[in-house]
Amino acid sequence: MKSNNFNHSLLAIGVAAVMGISTGAMAETKTATGAVIIDNTAKASYSVDGVTQNEVISNKVTVNVSESGSFLLIAQNADGKPGDDLNAGVEVVPTGIAQFTHRLENLGNLTDTYTMALPNKTDGTKNFDLAATKVTYVVYKDNGTVVRTVSDITGTAFTDTAIVLAKDEYAVITINGKTTGNVGGDTQNLTLTAKSTYLAGKGSDATATNTDESITKLPVFSIVKSVSQTLDLNKPNATAEYTITVKNDDSATYAANAVGAKIVDNLPQGLKLVSGSIVVSAATGSTGVVTGSTTETTAGAAAGTTLDGFTINGVTLPKGQSIVVKFQVQKDALPLAKTTINHASVEVPLGGGSNVTIIDSTDGTNGGENTGTYYPNGADNENQTGATPTTPGGDSTQPLTSNQRGLTLTGETVREIPNTSTAVTQVVHQTVITNTGRETEGANAGELKFKIEDGGTNANVKPAETGVITLTYDVDGNPATTTDISIVTLPYNTSGEYDINSAFAGGIAPKGTVTISYPVVSTNAVTGTYETTLVTLIPGGTDRPVAPTPVTDTTNVKGLQLVKSLALDATCSGTVAASAFSSSDTPLEALPGQCVVYKIVATNTFSSFGINDLVISDLLSNFSAGATVQSITPTTTTGSGNTITVPANNNNTSINTSVSPLAATNTATLQFSIKIKP
């Protein structure tokens, strides 16, 4: 009998070619062959006539059976290199699930058992939570018919799991690897091994290995918040405009698209939202941005149910793209700090098998952000100065400055000056600037000026052009505390304009006062005339307040007023009623032999300044041709503080008297009578 030999051979390279595997990165096929010899003889027993005969043994026939054990373990994720032994670069979020797919195929001609293992790779990368990792495998015939399915084996239990594959069967293994403790940029690696029982029994290399690699990626928000201007609290309807720019910062290599993000801004105390002012748009050049829907809220810190915040839901922000939010605010009923920080936050659920919602905020302390847990160490920082962030995903918010400037100008003064003044008799007017607001005034050049100028047309009275302006600064505006008072002088300025900053570089503190003292001089001015001087405050700078009404100071020219009157004493009795005297220009009618009484009254028109060396005289030559001196009345004065230094007398040249001093508002009177010659 002819022996039949069956020889089943396997060309691994051929199998690889059929499967389209690149030979440069091809997963290794594990193969071993063996032979089983089957010898077979037949026996026959029989009897003849009831007698057992010799047993008959046939000839031996032999069958040589060729065995082939071969299998393949390949990585099947779509990473650009199908059929190799590496699932590379699978993206996963923190504490999310990375899915890896493998194919275990029995290429031999016999049933084999494969012992599986799924350890974390000990290469310094982050580990997977194997207890929470789930593995499912499905066994197929080579025609795609499902043989069996085994689901949800934990990663821990999958190690030492035996997968039995008959000839021409393969298993698709799906690993849902649960990450743990991973942050942006982390790499997590698993190792999947399959060990052939048949090959191990043949002493061959029986283990095939694949590597599963994942990288942690998540949205990386850079929030930059700026404000366009200060808020002038003196104007009830004043507004300030904020701009929030949120970028999904692709300068971080671990950035990923954000879908379903939420932008939140709850205003701090003292601010309210201008309803309808919110405008949301994609930044110039940004694509794929979904701006979502906006809801105005009362979640901020304003009074009562005032609108003081907003939420923008459903935002899509691809990596590298930016969204811009603009809105306006006004002063609320509650107090507003001088410098106010308004924070914004962005939230996005990560999905991908993670229950984490990333919260990023410009407030790194109290904003509820958790980027410190899911971004690399030190990757997110915040500043509250408005400075440009210096790290990927850095955040910034610019303070809002609210100004409440207030100024008064007080102290109209009335001064008296002689016809021609000296350094002693020139007058000094004082005007007081008071800072009634809460901002420092004049700390910057041009922020607060004042001007001194003539208000009238009396050219003989004007501010001194050779003097100095004296400024007295009282920091707390309380004259009782003298330790905080400083005095500065400024030279005369022909323009009449002066800058507070040039005298006090630090400006005028709230409640502080500056007293302006400036001299006014006179030259040959006429007694009884006057001149006005205007002191004008000129606020400048940001949020300048309404300038107060200028102060008008008055300088009255004072001195000696001399009035001569006369009365008729027809009988020369020496007694004349006071009402009989007249200083009229109308001539007095008199007859020879009658007497005329003259009265000369000198009045000091100063209200508080005495005059000295007063001499009142009337020359005899004025009347001697037609009259003779009849009598002289003693000098009289009114008021107190006067001294008659020379009593009324006739020195043969004049009738005269001297007074020194003649106190303010007082009078001195020289009276005498003459008799008309026949």
C-alpha positions as CSV (number, residue, x, y, z in Angstrom):
1,M,0.0,0.0,0.0
2,K,1.4,3.4,-1.0
3,S,1.9,6.0,1.7
4,N,0.2,9.4,1.4
5,N,2.2,12.4,2.7
6,F,0.4,15.7,3.6
7,N,2.8,18.7,3.8
8,H,1.2,22.0,5.0
9,S,3.7,24.8,4.8
10,L,3.3,28.5,5.6
11,L,5.1,31.4,4.1
12,A,5.0,34.2,6.6
13,I,6.0,36.8,4.1
14,G,3.2,35.7,1.8
15,V,0.7,36.1,4.6
16,A,2.1,39.5,5.3
17,A,1.8,40.5,1.7
18,V,-1.8,39.4,1.6
19,M,-2.6,41.5,4.6
20,G,-0.9,44.6,3.2
21,I,1.6,44.8,6.0
22,S,4.7,47.0,5.4
23,T,7.7,44.8,5.7
24,G,9.6,47.7,7.2
25,A,7.3,47.9,10.3
26,M,5.7,44.5,10.1
27,A,4.6,42.8,13.2
28,E,6.5,39.6,13.6
29,T,4.9,36.3,12.8
30,K,5.6,33.5,15.2
31,T,6.0,30.1,13.5
32,A,7.1,26.6,14.3
33,T,6.7,23.3,12.4
34,G,6.7,19.7,13.4
35,A,5.9,16.2,12.1
36,V,3.8,13.3,13.5
37,I,4.3,9.8,12.1
38,I,1.3,7.5,12.1
39,D,2.2,3.8,11.6
40,N,-0.7,1.4,11.2
41,T,-1.0,-2.4,10.8
42,A,-4.0,-4.5,10.8
43,K,-4.6,-7.9,12.6
44,A,-6.8,-10.7,11.6
45,S,-7.8,-13.9,13.6
46,Y,-9.7,-16.8,12.2
47,S,-10.5,-20.6,12.7
48,V,-10.7,-23.5,10.5
49,D,-13.1,-26.2,11.3
50,G,-13.5,-24.8,14.7
51,V,-9.8,-24.6,15.3
52,T,-8.2,-21.2,15.9
53,Q,-5.5,-20.5,13.5
54,N,-2.5,-18.2,13.7
55,E,-3.1,-14.5,14.0
56,V,-2.3,-12.7,10.8
57,I,-0.6,-9.3,10.9
58,S,-0.8,-7.1,7.8
59,N,1.9,-5.1,6.4
60,K,2.6,-1.6,8.0
61,V,1.4,1.5,6.3
62,T,2.8,4.9,7.4
63,V,1.3,8.4,7.3
64,N,3.6,11.4,7.9
65,V,1.5,14.4,9.2
66,S,3.2,17.9,8.9
67,E,2.2,20.4,11.7
68,S,2.5,24.2,11.4
69,G,2.0,26.5,14.4
70,S,2.0,30.2,13.4
71,F,0.3,33.4,14.6
72,L,0.3,37.1,14.2
73,L,-0.4,39.9,16.7
74,I,-0.8,43.3,15.0
75,A,-1.9,46.8,16.1
76,Q,-4.9,48.1,14.1
77,N,-5.5,51.7,15.1
78,A,-5.6,54.2,12.2
79,D,-2.3,55.9,13.0
80,G,-0.9,55.8,9.5
81,K,1.0,52.6,9.9
82,P,-1.5,49.8,9.8
83,G,-0.4,46.3,10.6
84,D,2.6,47.1,12.7
85,D,3.1,46.4,16.4
86,L,2.4,50.0,17.6
87,N,-0.8,51.8,18.1
88,A,0.8,55.3,18.2
89,G,-0.4,58.7,19.4
90,V,-4.0,57.9,20.4
91,E,-5.3,61.1,21.9
92,V,-6.9,60.9,25.3
93,V,-8.2,63.5,27.9
94,P,-7.2,63.4,31.5
95,T,-8.8,60.4,33.3
96,G,-10.3,59.6,29.9
97,I,-10.4,56.4,27.9
98,A,-8.0,55.5,25.1
99,Q,-9.2,52.8,22.7
100,F,-6.7,50.4,21.1
101,T,-7.5,47.6,18.6
102,H,-5.5,44.5,17.9
103,R,-5.8,41.4,15.7
104,L,-4.6,38.0,16.9
105,E,-4.6,35.5,14.1
106,N,-3.9,31.8,14.0
107,L,-2.0,31.2,10.8
108,G,-1.1,27.6,11.6
109,N,-2.9,24.4,10.6
110,L,-3.9,23.4,14.1
111,T,-5.8,24.8,17.1
112,D,-3.7,26.9,19.4
113,T,-4.1,28.5,22.8
114,Y,-2.8,32.0,23.4
115,T,-2.1,33.3,26.9
116,M,-2.6,37.1,27.0
117,A,-0.9,39.7,29.2
118,L,-1.6,43.5,29.5
119,P,0.9,45.2,31.7
120,N,1.6,48.9,31.9
121,K,4.8,49.7,30.1
122,T,7.7,50.5,32.5
123,D,9.3,53.2,30.5
124,G,8.7,56.2,32.7
125,T,5.4,57.1,31.1
126,K,2.2,57.4,33.1
127,N,0.2,54.3,33.8
128,F,-3.3,53.2,33.0
129,D,-5.8,52.1,35.6
130,L,-5.9,48.5,34.7
131,A,-8.7,47.7,37.1
132,A,-10.9,50.2,35.4
133,T,-9.7,49.3,31.9
134,K,-12.1,47.0,29.9
135,V,-11.1,44.5,27.2
136,T,-13.4,42.8,24.8
137,Y,-12.4,40.3,22.1
138,V,-14.4,38.7,19.3
139,V,-13.3,35.5,17.6
140,Y,-14.1,35.2,13.9
141,K,-13.7,32.5,11.2
142,D,-11.7,33.6,8.2
143,N,-14.9,34.3,6.4
144,G,-15.9,36.9,9.0
145,T,-18.4,34.7,10.8
146,V,-18.4,35.4,14.5
147,V,-17.5,32.4,16.6
148,R,-17.8,33.9,20.1
149,T,-17.6,37.2,22.0
150,V,-16.1,37.8,25.4
151,S,-16.8,41.3,26.8
152,D,-15.6,43.6,29.5
153,I,-12.7,41.8,31.0
154,T,-10.8,44.1,33.3
155,G,-7.3,45.0,32.3
156,T,-6.1,43.2,35.4
157,A,-8.0,40.0,34.7
158,F,-7.0,40.0,31.0
159,T,-3.5,39.1,32.0
160,D,-3.4,35.2,31.9
161,T,-6.6,35.1,29.8
162,A,-6.4,32.2,27.3
163,I,-7.8,32.8,23.9
164,V,-8.3,29.6,21.9
165,L,-8.2,29.9,18.1
166,A,-8.8,27.1,15.7
167,K,-7.1,26.9,12.3
168,D,-8.1,30.0,10.2
169,E,-9.6,31.8,13.1
170,Y,-8.7,35.3,14.4
171,A,-9.6,37.5,17.3
172,V,-10.2,41.2,17.3
173,I,-9.2,42.6,20.7
174,T,-10.4,46.0,21.8
175,I,-8.9,47.7,24.8
176,N,-10.6,50.6,26.4
177,G,-7.7,51.9,28.5
178,K,-8.7,54.1,31.4
179,T,-6.0,56.7,32.2
180,T,-5.3,58.0,35.6
181,G,-3.3,61.0,36.9
182,N,-2.5,62.1,33.4
183,V,-2.1,65.8,32.5
184,G,-1.7,67.6,29.3
185,G,1.2,66.3,27.3
186,D,1.6,63.1,29.2
187,T,2.2,59.8,27.4
188,Q,0.7,56.6,28.6
189,N,1.8,53.2,27.2
190,L,0.4,49.7,27.5
191,T,2.0,46.4,26.4
192,L,-0.1,43.7,24.9
193,T,1.4,40.2,24.6
194,A,0.2,36.9,23.3
195,K,2.0,33.6,24.0
196,S,1.4,30.5,21.9
197,T,1.1,27.3,23.8
198,Y,2.0,25.3,20.8
199,L,5.1,27.3,20.0
200,A,6.2,27.3,23.6
201,G,6.0,23.5,23.5
202,K,8.3,23.4,20.5
203,G,10.8,25.6,22.3
204,S,10.3,28.3,19.8
205,D,9.8,32.0,20.3
206,A,6.3,31.9,21.4
207,T,5.4,35.5,22.4
208,A,4.3,38.4,20.2
209,T,4.2,41.9,21.7
210,N,2.3,45.1,20.7
211,T,2.6,48.6,22.3
212,D,-0.3,50.9,22.9
213,E,0.7,54.6,23.1
214,S,-1.6,57.5,24.1
215,I,-0.9,61.2,24.5
216,T,-3.0,63.4,26.8
217,K,-4.5,66.4,25.1
218,L,-7.2,69.0,26.1
219,P,-8.3,72.5,25.4
220,V,-5.8,75.1,26.6
221,F,-7.4,78.5,27.1
222,S,-5.6,81.8,27.3
223,I,-8.0,84.4,28.6
224,V,-7.0,88.0,28.2
225,K,-9.4,90.7,29.5
226,S,-8.9,94.4,28.9
227,V,-10.9,97.5,29.6
228,S,-11.0,100.5,27.2
229,Q,-11.2,103.4,29.6
230,T,-11.8,104.5,33.2
231,L,-15.2,105.0,34.7
232,D,-16.1,108.5,35.6
233,L,-18.3,108.3,38.7
234,N,-19.2,112.0,38.4
235,K,-21.3,111.0,35.3
236,P,-24.2,108.7,36.2
237,N,-24.5,107.3,32.7
238,A,-20.7,106.9,32.1
239,T,-19.7,103.5,30.7
240,A,-16.6,101.4,30.4
241,E,-16.1,98.7,27.7
242,Y,-14.5,95.4,28.4
243,T,-13.0,93.0,25.9
244,I,-12.5,89.3,26.6
245,T,-10.4,87.4,24.1
246,V,-10.3,83.7,24.6
247,K,-7.8,81.7,22.6
248,N,-7.4,77.9,22.4
249,D,-3.7,78.2,22.6
250,D,-2.0,75.9,20.1
251,S,1.4,77.0,21.3
252,A,0.9,74.3,23.8
253,T,1.7,71.0,22.0
254,Y,-1.0,69.3,24.0
255,A,-3.9,71.6,22.9
256,A,-7.1,70.0,21.6
257,N,-10.3,71.4,20.1
258,A,-12.9,72.7,22.6
259,V,-16.6,71.8,22.0
260,G,-19.5,72.9,24.2
261,A,-17.4,75.4,26.1
262,K,-19.0,78.1,28.4
263,I,-17.7,81.6,29.0
264,V,-18.8,83.2,32.3
265,D,-18.4,86.7,33.6
266,N,-20.0,87.8,36.9
267,L,-19.3,91.4,37.7
268,P,-17.9,92.5,41.1
269,Q,-19.6,94.8,43.5
270,G,-20.2,98.3,42.2
271,L,-20.7,97.4,38.6
272,K,-23.7,96.5,36.5
273,L,-24.1,95.2,33.0
274,V,-25.4,97.5,30.3
275,S,-28.2,95.3,28.9
276,G,-27.9,94.5,25.2
277,S,-24.3,95.6,25.0
278,I,-22.8,92.1,24.7
279,V,-21.2,91.3,21.3
280,V,-19.6,87.9,20.6
281,S,-17.6,87.2,17.5
282,A,-14.8,85.1,16.1
283,A,-11.5,86.9,16.2
284,T,-10.2,88.2,12.9
285,G,-8.7,85.3,11.0
286,S,-10.2,82.6,13.2
287,T,-12.2,79.9,11.6
288,G,-14.5,77.1,12.8
289,V,-15.6,79.1,15.8
290,V,-19.1,78.7,17.1
291,T,-20.1,81.7,19.2
292,G,-22.9,80.0,21.1
293,S,-25.8,81.7,22.8
294,T,-25.6,84.5,25.4
295,T,-27.7,84.9,28.5
296,E,-27.6,88.0,30.7
297,T,-27.7,87.0,34.4
298,T,-27.9,88.4,38.0
299,A,-25.2,86.2,39.3
300,G,-22.7,89.0,40.0
301,A,-22.4,91.1,43.1
302,A,-24.5,94.1,42.1
303,A,-27.5,95.3,44.2
304,G,-30.7,93.4,44.1
305,T,-31.8,91.9,40.8
306,T,-29.7,94.2,38.7
307,L,-28.2,92.5,35.6
308,D,-24.6,92.0,36.5
309,G,-23.2,89.0,34.6
310,F,-23.6,86.8,31.6
311,T,-23.0,83.2,30.4
312,I,-22.2,82.2,26.8
313,N,-23.0,78.5,26.2
314,G,-22.3,76.2,23.3
315,V,-19.0,77.7,22.2
316,T,-16.8,75.7,19.8
317,L,-13.2,76.8,19.8
318,P,-10.8,74.9,17.6
319,K,-7.2,74.9,18.7
320,G,-5.3,78.0,17.5
321,Q,-8.6,80.0,17.2
322,S,-9.9,82.9,19.3
323,I,-13.3,84.3,20.3
324,V,-13.9,87.9,21.3
325,V,-16.6,89.1,23.7
326,K,-17.2,92.9,24.2
327,F,-19.6,94.4,26.7
328,Q,-20.2,97.6,28.6
329,V,-20.6,98.2,32.3
330,Q,-21.9,101.1,34.5
331,K,-21.6,102.1,38.1
332,D,-24.1,100.2,40.3
333,A,-25.8,101.5,43.4
334,L,-23.3,99.7,45.7
335,P,-19.9,101.3,46.4
336,L,-17.2,100.8,43.7
337,A,-13.6,100.4,44.6
338,K,-11.0,102.7,43.1
339,T,-9.4,99.8,41.4
340,T,-11.7,96.9,40.5
341,I,-10.7,93.5,39.1
342,N,-13.3,91.8,37.0
343,H,-12.6,88.1,36.3
344,A,-13.8,85.8,33.5
345,S,-13.7,82.0,33.3
346,V,-14.1,79.4,30.6
347,E,-15.4,75.9,31.2
348,V,-15.5,72.9,29.0
349,P,-16.5,69.2,29.7
350,L,-13.7,66.9,28.3
351,G,-15.9,63.9,27.5
352,G,-13.9,61.0,26.1
353,G,-14.7,58.8,29.0
354,S,-13.8,61.5,31.5
355,N,-16.1,63.2,33.9
356,V,-13.7,66.2,34.2
357,T,-14.8,69.7,33.3
358,I,-11.8,72.0,32.7
359,I,-12.3,75.4,34.4
360,D,-9.8,78.2,33.6
361,S,-10.1,81.6,35.1
362,T,-8.3,84.9,35.2
363,D,-8.6,84.4,39.0
364,G,-6.0,81.7,39.8
365,T,-6.9,81.8,43.5
366,N,-10.6,82.1,44.0
367,G,-11.9,81.5,40.5
368,G,-12.6,77.7,40.9
369,E,-10.1,76.9,38.2
370,N,-8.6,73.4,38.1
371,T,-6.0,73.8,35.4
372,G,-3.3,73.2,38.0
373,T,-4.6,69.6,38.2
374,Y,-4.8,68.9,34.4
375,Y,-2.2,71.1,32.8
376,P,1.5,70.4,33.3
377,N,3.1,71.9,36.4
378,G,3.5,75.7,36.0
379,A,1.8,75.7,32.6
380,D,-1.0,78.2,33.6
381,N,-0.4,81.5,35.3
382,E,-2.4,84.6,35.8
383,N,-1.7,88.3,36.2
384,Q,-4.0,91.1,37.2
385,T,-2.1,93.9,35.7
386,G,-3.2,93.6,32.1
387,A,0.2,92.4,31.0
388,T,0.4,90.0,28.1
389,P,0.6,86.4,29.4
390,T,4.1,84.9,28.9
391,T,3.2,81.1,29.0
392,P,1.0,79.0,26.9
393,G,-2.5,79.2,28.3
394,G,-1.6,82.1,30.6
395,D,-4.4,84.5,31.6
396,S,-4.6,88.2,32.3
397,T,-7.1,90.8,33.4
398,Q,-6.7,94.5,33.4
399,P,-8.0,96.5,36.4
400,L,-10.8,99.0,35.9
401,T,-10.0,102.4,37.4
402,S,-13.0,104.4,38.6
403,N,-12.5,108.0,39.0
404,Q,-14.5,110.4,41.2
405,R,-12.7,113.7,40.9
406,G,-14.0,116.7,42.6
407,L,-12.5,120.2,43.1
408,T,-13.7,123.4,44.7
409,L,-12.2,126.9,44.5
410,T,-13.1,129.1,47.4
411,G,-12.0,132.2,49.3
412,E,-13.0,135.4,47.5
413,T,-11.1,138.1,49.2
414,V,-11.3,141.9,49.3
415,R,-8.2,143.8,50.0
416,E,-7.3,147.5,50.4
417,I,-4.2,149.0,48.9
418,P,-2.7,152.5,48.9
419,N,-2.4,154.6,45.8
420,T,1.2,153.4,45.4
421,S,2.2,150.2,47.2
422,T,5.5,149.0,48.6
423,A,6.6,145.5,49.5
424,V,5.0,146.2,52.8
425,T,1.8,147.7,51.7
426,Q,1.1,145.5,48.6
427,V,-1.9,143.2,49.3
428,V,-2.0,139.4,49.2
429,H,-5.1,137.6,48.1
430,Q,-5.7,133.9,49.0
431,T,-7.7,131.4,47.2
432,V,-8.1,127.8,48.4
433,I,-8.2,124.7,46.1
434,T,-9.9,121.7,47.9
435,N,-9.8,118.2,46.6
436,T,-13.3,117.0,47.3
437,G,-13.0,113.8,45.3
438,R,-11.3,110.5,46.0
439,E,-8.5,110.8,43.4
440,T,-5.2,112.5,43.8
441,E,-5.2,115.7,41.8
442,G,-2.2,117.1,40.0
443,A,0.1,114.0,40.3
444,N,0.7,114.3,36.5
445,A,1.8,117.3,34.6
446,G,-1.1,119.2,33.1
447,E,-3.7,117.4,35.3
448,L,-4.5,120.5,37.4
449,K,-3.6,124.1,36.6
450,F,-4.7,127.5,37.8
451,K,-4.6,130.9,36.3
452,I,-4.4,134.4,37.8
453,E,-5.4,137.3,35.6
454,D,-6.8,140.8,35.8
455,G,-10.6,140.9,35.8
456,G,-11.0,144.6,35.1
457,T,-9.4,147.6,33.3
458,N,-7.6,149.4,36.1
459,A,-4.1,149.3,34.8
460,N,-2.8,150.9,38.0
461,V,-3.7,147.9,40.1
462,K,-2.5,144.4,39.0
463,P,-0.8,141.2,40.2
464,A,2.8,141.8,41.0
465,E,5.0,140.9,38.1
466,T,8.2,140.7,40.2
467,G,6.8,138.7,43.1
468,V,6.2,135.1,43.7
469,I,3.1,132.9,44.0
470,T,3.1,131.0,47.3
471,L,1.4,127.7,47.6
472,T,0.6,126.1,50.9
473,Y,-0.3,122.4,50.8
474,D,-2.2,120.9,53.7
475,V,-2.4,117.2,53.1
476,D,-5.4,116.4,55.3
477,G,-7.0,119.9,54.9
478,N,-7.0,120.2,58.7
479,P,-5.2,123.4,59.8
480,A,-4.9,121.9,63.3
481,T,-2.4,119.3,62.1
482,T,0.6,121.3,61.1
483,T,3.1,118.5,60.5
484,D,1.7,117.8,57.1
485,I,1.9,121.3,55.7
486,S,4.4,122.2,53.0
487,I,5.1,125.6,51.3
488,V,6.4,126.1,47.8
489,T,6.9,129.4,45.9
490,L,6.6,129.7,42.1
491,P,8.1,132.6,40.1
492,Y,5.7,135.0,38.3
493,N,4.6,133.6,35.0
494,T,3.6,136.2,32.3
495,S,0.8,133.9,31.1
496,G,-0.6,133.8,34.6
497,E,-0.9,130.0,34.4
498,Y,0.6,127.6,36.9
499,D,0.8,123.8,37.2
500,I,0.2,122.2,40.6
501,N,2.5,119.4,39.6
502,S,5.4,121.8,39.3
503,A,5.0,122.6,43.0
504,F,3.8,119.3,44.4
505,A,4.9,116.3,42.3
506,G,2.7,114.0,44.3
507,G,-0.4,116.1,43.7
508,I,-3.1,117.0,46.1
509,A,-4.5,114.1,48.2
510,P,-8.2,113.6,48.7
511,K,-9.4,116.1,51.3
512,G,-6.2,118.1,50.9
513,T,-6.1,121.8,50.3
514,V,-3.7,124.2,48.5
515,T,-3.9,127.8,49.4
516,I,-2.8,130.1,46.6
517,S,-1.3,133.4,47.9
518,Y,-0.5,136.0,45.3
519,P,0.4,139.7,45.6
520,V,-1.3,142.7,44.0
521,V,0.5,146.0,43.7
522,S,-0.6,149.6,42.8
523,T,1.1,152.5,41.1
524,N,-0.5,156.0,41.2
525,A,-3.9,154.5,41.6
526,V,-6.8,156.8,42.4
527,T,-8.3,156.5,45.8
528,G,-11.8,155.1,45.6
529,T,-11.1,153.0,42.5
530,Y,-10.7,149.2,42.5
531,E,-9.6,146.3,40.4
532,T,-10.7,142.6,40.3
533,T,-8.5,139.6,39.8
534,L,-9.8,136.2,38.6
535,V,-8.4,132.9,39.8
536,T,-9.5,130.1,37.5
537,L,-9.0,126.4,38.1
538,I,-8.1,124.3,35.0
539,P,-8.6,120.6,35.5
540,G,-7.2,118.2,32.9
541,G,-6.3,114.6,32.5
542,T,-8.6,111.6,32.6
543,D,-12.2,112.0,33.7
544,R,-11.6,115.7,34.4
545,P,-14.3,117.2,36.6
546,V,-16.3,120.3,35.8
547,A,-14.2,123.3,36.6
548,P,-15.5,125.3,39.6
549,T,-16.6,128.9,39.2
550,P,-13.6,131.2,39.1
551,V,-12.9,133.2,42.3
552,T,-13.1,137.0,41.9
553,D,-10.8,138.9,44.3
554,T,-11.2,142.7,44.7
555,T,-8.5,145.2,45.5
556,N,-9.9,148.6,46.6
557,V,-7.6,151.6,46.4
558,K,-7.8,153.4,49.8
559,G,-6.1,156.4,51.3
560,L,-7.0,159.9,52.5
561,Q,-10.2,161.6,51.5
562,L,-10.1,165.4,52.0
563,V,-13.4,167.4,51.9
564,K,-13.5,171.2,52.4
565,S,-16.8,172.8,53.2
566,L,-17.9,176.3,54.2
567,A,-20.7,178.1,55.9
568,L,-21.8,181.8,56.3
569,D,-21.5,183.4,59.7
570,A,-23.2,186.7,58.9
571,T,-22.8,188.2,62.3
572,C,-19.4,186.7,63.0
573,S,-20.8,185.1,66.1
574,G,-18.6,182.1,65.7
575,T,-21.5,179.7,65.9
576,V,-22.7,178.0,62.8
577,A,-25.0,175.0,62.6
578,A,-23.5,171.8,61.2
579,S,-26.2,171.7,58.5
580,A,-25.1,175.1,57.2
581,F,-21.9,173.7,55.8
582,S,-21.7,172.9,52.1
583,S,-19.0,171.4,49.9
584,S,-20.9,172.3,46.8
585,D,-19.3,173.9,43.8
586,T,-21.9,176.6,44.0
587,P,-20.3,179.9,45.2
588,L,-21.3,181.2,48.7
589,E,-22.8,184.7,48.6
590,A,-21.3,187.0,51.3
591,L,-21.0,190.7,52.1
592,P,-18.1,192.8,53.4
593,G,-17.9,192.6,57.2
594,Q,-19.5,189.1,57.3
595,C,-17.6,186.0,58.3
596,V,-17.1,182.7,56.5
597,V,-16.3,179.5,58.3
598,Y,-14.1,176.8,56.6
599,K,-14.1,173.2,57.7
600,I,-11.6,170.7,56.2
601,V,-12.3,167.0,57.0
602,A,-9.6,164.4,56.3
603,T,-10.9,160.9,56.3
604,N,-8.8,157.7,56.4
605,T,-10.7,155.4,54.0
606,F,-8.7,152.3,55.0
607,S,-10.8,149.8,57.0
608,S,-7.9,148.4,59.0
609,F,-4.8,150.4,58.1
610,G,-3.8,153.7,59.9
611,I,-2.0,156.5,58.1
612,N,0.8,158.5,59.4
613,D,2.3,162.0,59.2
614,L,-1.0,163.6,58.1
615,V,-0.7,167.4,57.6
616,I,-3.8,169.4,56.9
617,S,-3.1,173.0,55.7
618,D,-4.8,175.9,54.1
619,L,-2.5,178.7,52.8
620,L,-3.3,182.2,53.9
621,S,-2.5,183.4,50.4
622,N,-5.7,181.6,49.3
623,F,-7.9,184.3,50.9
624,S,-5.6,187.1,52.4
625,A,-6.3,189.5,49.6
626,G,-10.0,189.7,50.6
627,A,-10.2,188.5,54.1
628,T,-8.5,188.2,57.4
629,V,-8.4,185.2,59.8
630,Q,-11.1,185.6,62.4
631,S,-10.7,182.5,64.5
632,I,-9.2,179.0,64.6
633,T,-11.0,176.0,66.1
634,P,-8.9,173.3,67.9
635,T,-8.2,170.2,65.8
636,T,-10.7,167.4,66.3
637,T,-10.6,163.7,65.4
638,T,-13.2,160.9,65.5
639,G,-12.6,157.4,66.8
640,S,-9.7,156.2,68.8
641,G,-6.1,155.5,68.1
642,N,-5.4,159.0,66.7
643,T,-2.7,161.4,67.8
644,I,-2.8,165.1,67.1
645,T,0.9,166.0,66.9
646,V,0.4,169.6,65.9
647,P,-2.7,171.4,67.0
648,A,-4.5,173.8,64.7
649,N,-2.5,177.0,64.3
650,N,-1.6,179.9,62.1
651,N,2.1,180.0,61.2
652,N,1.6,183.1,59.1
653,T,1.8,181.0,56.0
654,S,-1.1,178.6,56.5
655,I,-3.7,177.5,58.9
656,N,-2.5,173.9,59.6
657,T,-2.6,170.9,61.9
658,S,-0.8,167.5,62.0
659,V,-2.1,164.1,63.0
660,S,0.0,160.9,63.2
661,P,-1.4,158.3,63.2
662,L,-4.9,158.7,62.0
663,A,-6.5,155.3,62.6
664,A,-8.5,153.4,60.0
665,T,-11.9,154.9,59.2
666,N,-11.3,157.9,61.5
667,T,-11.4,161.6,60.6
668,A,-9.4,164.7,61.5
669,T,-11.0,168.2,61.2
670,L,-9.4,171.6,60.8
671,Q,-11.8,174.4,61.2
672,F,-11.3,178.2,61.1
673,S,-13.2,181.4,60.1
674,I,-12.3,184.5,58.1
675,K,-13.8,188.0,58.0
676,I,-14.4,189.6,54.7
677,K,-12.7,193.0,54.4
678,P,-14.8,196.1,53.9
